[in-house]
Amino acid sequence: MVVGGSGVDTVVRVDSLPVPLADSVGVGPIIEWPGHSGGNVALGCRRLGLDVKFLDFIGEDRTGEQVRERLTEGDVDFETLISPAGTRRAVNFVEKTGRRMSFFDARDPAELRMPREFYLPHLRRARHVHLSVTNFARHLFDDIEELGVPVSTDLHDWDGLDDHHREFALRADLVFLSASGSGGRIAQLMKEILREGRAETVIATAGAGGSYLMSRQGSRSPRPIPATPPPGPVVDSNGAGDAYVCGFLYGRLTGRDLEECAHLGAVAGAYACTGEGPASLIDRDALLARTV
């Protein structure tokens, strides 16, 4: 089960980052597609053959229609509630190497809550829950813990200081994050999450630098996992971290060990960089073919 985090991405391709300060900058075609972290994880896991239930707040607007249409096309079983603030959006500047800068529209009201009678029936049937770091999702932790369902989350580029992410970091069993926000202290941050929270495993992704794996039962130093070469030219890094999560969760839910899970994540993440939108999602046959 995936909770929260859908929306629509608008992608603007630029020559370099940061963009020049100017009144007008010529760019290539501006494109958009539904995605965002939670939506991408739901779509990516379903593409890998996992049964997925997706729950979220979505607005009664054209953006929300795009999200619903994409989930339907991706064969995701989803149920949504109406957000009074409308559907989330993001604008992503992407340069030639695929590196991006994202402007995220965090429009959900602080008081937004998902009713227990809406999510509990699905939670009781779930083998695993992935919570996006949307504010309302944090209020599911008590019920998740009471039911004993394993839970994962993605902190993205958390610096270890921002309070919004801290509860997710300390209450999830499986924590993903990007090394880009740590300011060179990713090993220390991973250790802090394991020491202060309930996580059994922490995974930090580092793009072309691979990823790092640390578990409660393992070494006190993060184990490096090499990056997997993309199967084609790099087009866009949007969604690569989400794809890594999908590959890792596929491995986890099919009984692989942690190193195998991380390798599956690396393959899915590399594949995601070679396509746009739906074309960035690897399927199960392609994933397993590249891990033999």
C-alpha positions in Angstrom: 0.0 0.0 0.0 1.3 3.5 -0.9 -0.1 6.6 0.8 0.2 10.1 -0.4 2.5 12.0 -2.7 0.8 12.2 -6.2 0.8 15.2 -8.4 1.9 16.5 -11.8 5.4 17.4 -12.9 6.1 20.2 -15.4 9.6 19.7 -16.9 11.6 22.5 -18.4 14.9 21.6 -20.1 17.7 24.1 -19.7 21.3 24.3 -20.8 22.7 24.5 -17.3 21.9 24.9 -13.6 21.5 27.3 -12.1 19.6 29.1 -14.9 20.8 32.5 -15.9 19.1 35.6 -14.4 17.1 37.0 -17.3 13.7 38.2 -18.1 13.3 35.5 -20.7 15.2 32.3 -21.5 14.6 30.2 -24.5 14.1 26.5 -23.8 12.9 23.4 -25.6 9.4 22.1 -25.5 7.9 22.2 -22.0 6.3 18.9 -21.1 4.3 17.6 -18.1 3.1 14.2 -16.8 1.6 12.9 -13.6 4.0 11.4 -11.1 5.5 12.8 -7.9 7.1 10.4 -5.4 4.0 8.5 -4.1 2.5 8.2 -7.6 5.8 7.1 -9.1 6.3 4.4 -6.4 2.7 3.1 -6.9 3.1 3.0 -10.7 6.6 1.6 -10.6 5.8 -1.2 -8.1 2.7 -2.1 -10.2 4.8 -2.2 -13.3 7.0 -4.7 -11.5 4.0 -7.0 -11.0 3.3 -6.2 -7.3 -0.3 -5.7 -6.2 -0.6 -2.1 -5.2 -3.3 -0.1 -3.4 -2.8 3.7 -3.6 -4.5 6.2 -1.3 -4.2 10.0 -1.5 -5.9 13.4 -1.5 -6.4 14.8 -5.0 -8.2 18.0 -6.1 -11.3 18.3 -8.3 -9.3 19.9 -11.1 -7.7 19.1 -14.4 -4.5 18.2 -12.6 -6.3 15.7 -10.5 -7.9 14.2 -13.7 -4.4 13.7 -15.1 -3.3 11.8 -12.0 -6.4 9.6 -12.0 -6.0 8.9 -15.7 -2.3 7.9 -15.3 -3.0 5.6 -12.4 -5.8 3.9 -14.4 -3.5 3.5 -17.4 -0.8 2.0 -15.1 -3.3 -0.5 -13.7 -3.0 0.8 -10.1 -5.9 0.1 -7.7 -6.5 3.5 -6.2 -8.9 5.4 -4.0 -8.8 9.2 -3.5 -10.3 11.8 -1.3 -10.9 15.4 -2.4 -8.3 17.9 -1.4 -9.7 21.4 -0.8 -6.4 22.9 -1.9 -6.3 21.1 -5.3 -3.8 18.7 -6.7 -0.1 19.1 -6.0 2.3 20.3 -8.7 6.0 20.6 -9.3 8.2 22.5 -11.8 11.5 20.7 -12.6 14.4 22.4 -14.3 16.5 19.6 -16.0 19.9 20.3 -17.6 21.6 18.4 -20.4 23.2 15.7 -18.1 19.8 14.9 -16.5 20.5 16.8 -13.3 17.5 18.6 -12.0 16.2 21.3 -9.7 12.7 20.9 -8.4 10.2 23.5 -7.2 7.6 21.5 -5.2 4.1 22.9 -4.6 3.4 21.8 -1.0 -0.1 23.0 -1.0 -1.8 20.6 1.4 -3.4 22.4 4.4 -1.6 21.6 7.7 -4.8 20.3 9.2 -5.6 17.8 6.4 -6.2 14.3 7.8 -7.1 11.0 6.2 -10.0 9.4 8.0 -9.3 6.1 9.8 -12.4 4.5 8.3 -11.0 5.3 4.8 -7.5 3.8 5.2 -7.9 1.1 8.0 -9.6 -1.6 5.9 -6.8 -1.4 3.4 -4.1 -1.2 6.0 -5.3 -4.4 7.6 -4.8 -6.2 4.3 -1.4 -4.7 3.5 1.9 -6.7 3.5 3.9 -3.5 3.4 3.1 0.2 3.5 5.1 3.0 1.9 4.4 6.5 3.3 5.2 9.6 1.3 6.4 12.5 3.4 3.1 14.4 3.1 2.1 15.8 6.4 -1.2 13.9 6.7 0.6 10.5 6.2 2.4 10.8 9.5 -0.9 10.4 11.3 -1.1 6.8 10.1 2.0 5.7 12.0 0.2 4.7 15.2 -2.2 2.4 13.4 0.6 0.9 11.3 2.6 0.1 14.4 -0.4 -1.3 16.2 -1.1 -3.7 13.3 2.6 -4.6 13.0 2.8 -3.8 9.2 6.3 -3.0 7.9 6.6 0.6 6.7 9.0 2.4 4.4 9.5 6.0 3.6 11.7 8.2 1.3 13.2 11.3 2.9 14.6 12.6 -0.4 17.3 15.2 0.3 16.8 15.5 4.0 19.6 17.2 5.8 18.9 15.6 9.2 17.7 18.9 10.6 14.3 19.7 9.1 11.6 18.7 11.5 9.0 17.8 8.9 11.0 14.7 7.9 12.2 13.6 11.4 9.1 11.6 12.5 9.2 9.7 9.2 12.9 9.0 9.7 12.5 7.7 13.2 9.3 5.7 12.8 9.8 3.8 9.6 11.3 0.3 9.4 13.0 1.0 6.0 14.3 4.5 5.3 15.4 5.8 1.9 17.1 9.1 1.4 19.4 10.9 -1.0 23.0 11.6 -0.1 22.7 15.0 -1.9 21.2 16.8 1.1 23.6 15.6 3.8 26.4 18.0 3.1 29.0 15.1 3.1 27.8 13.6 6.4 25.6 10.8 5.0 27.3 8.1 7.0 26.7 10.0 10.2 23.1 10.7 9.3 22.4 7.0 8.5 23.8 6.0 11.8 21.7 8.6 13.6 18.5 7.2 12.0 19.4 3.6 13.1 20.4 4.7 16.6 17.5 7.0 17.3 14.7 5.4 15.4 13.1 2.0 14.7 14.6 1.5 11.3 16.2 -1.9 10.5 17.7 -0.7 7.3 18.7 2.7 5.8 19.6 3.2 2.1 21.2 6.4 0.8 21.2 6.9 -3.0 24.0 8.9 -4.6 23.1 9.0 -8.3 26.0 7.9 -10.5 28.0 7.4 -7.3 25.8 4.3 -6.5 24.1 3.9 -3.1 24.9 3.1 0.5 23.3 0.4 2.7 23.4 0.2 6.5 21.4 -2.2 8.6 21.0 -2.6 12.4 22.6 -6.1 12.3 25.5 -5.1 9.9 28.6 -3.1 9.9 28.8 0.4 11.5 30.0 1.7 8.2 27.6 2.1 5.2 28.2 -0.7 2.6 28.7 0.8 -0.9 26.6 -0.5 -3.7 28.0 0.3 -7.2 25.8 2.2 -9.6 24.5 0.3 -12.6 25.2 1.8 -16.1 22.1 3.1 -17.8 21.0 1.0 -20.7 21.0 4.1 -23.0 21.6 7.9 -23.0 20.6 9.7 -19.9 17.6 11.9 -20.6 16.2 12.9 -17.2 16.9 12.0 -13.6 13.3 12.8 -12.5 11.9 9.8 -10.8 15.2 7.9 -10.6 15.1 7.8 -6.8 11.5 6.6 -6.8 12.4 3.9 -9.3 15.2 2.8 -7.0 12.7 2.5 -4.2 10.5 0.3 -6.4 13.3 -2.0 -7.4 14.4 -2.4 -3.7 10.8 -3.0 -2.5 10.3 -5.6 -5.3 13.4 -7.4 -4.0 12.3 -7.1 -0.4 8.8 -8.4 -1.0 10.1 -11.3 -3.1 12.5 -12.5 -0.4 15.9 -11.2 -1.7 18.7 -10.2 0.7 19.6 -6.6 1.2 22.4 -6.5 -1.3 20.2 -8.0 -4.0 17.5 -5.5 -3.2 19.9 -2.6 -3.5 21.2 -4.0 -6.8 17.6 -4.2 -8.1 17.0 -0.7 -7.0 20.2 0.5 -8.8 19.0 -1.2 -12.0 15.6 0.4 -11.8 17.0 3.8 -11.0 19.5 3.7 -13.9 16.7 2.6 -16.3 14.5 5.6 -15.2 17.2 8.1 -16.3 16.8 6.9 -19.9 13.2 7.8 -20.4 10.5 10.4 -19.7 7.3 9.8 -17.7 5.8 6.3 -18.3 8.8 5.3 -20.4 11.0 5.6 -17.4 9.3 2.7 -15.5 11.1 -0.7 -15.9 9.1 -3.9 -16.0 9.8 -7.1 -14.1 11.3 -9.0 -17.1 13.7 -6.1 -18.0 14.6 -5.7 -14.3 15.4 -9.4 -13.8 17.2 -9.7 -17.1 19.7 -7.0 -16.1 20.4 -8.5 -12.7 21.4 -12.0 -13.9 
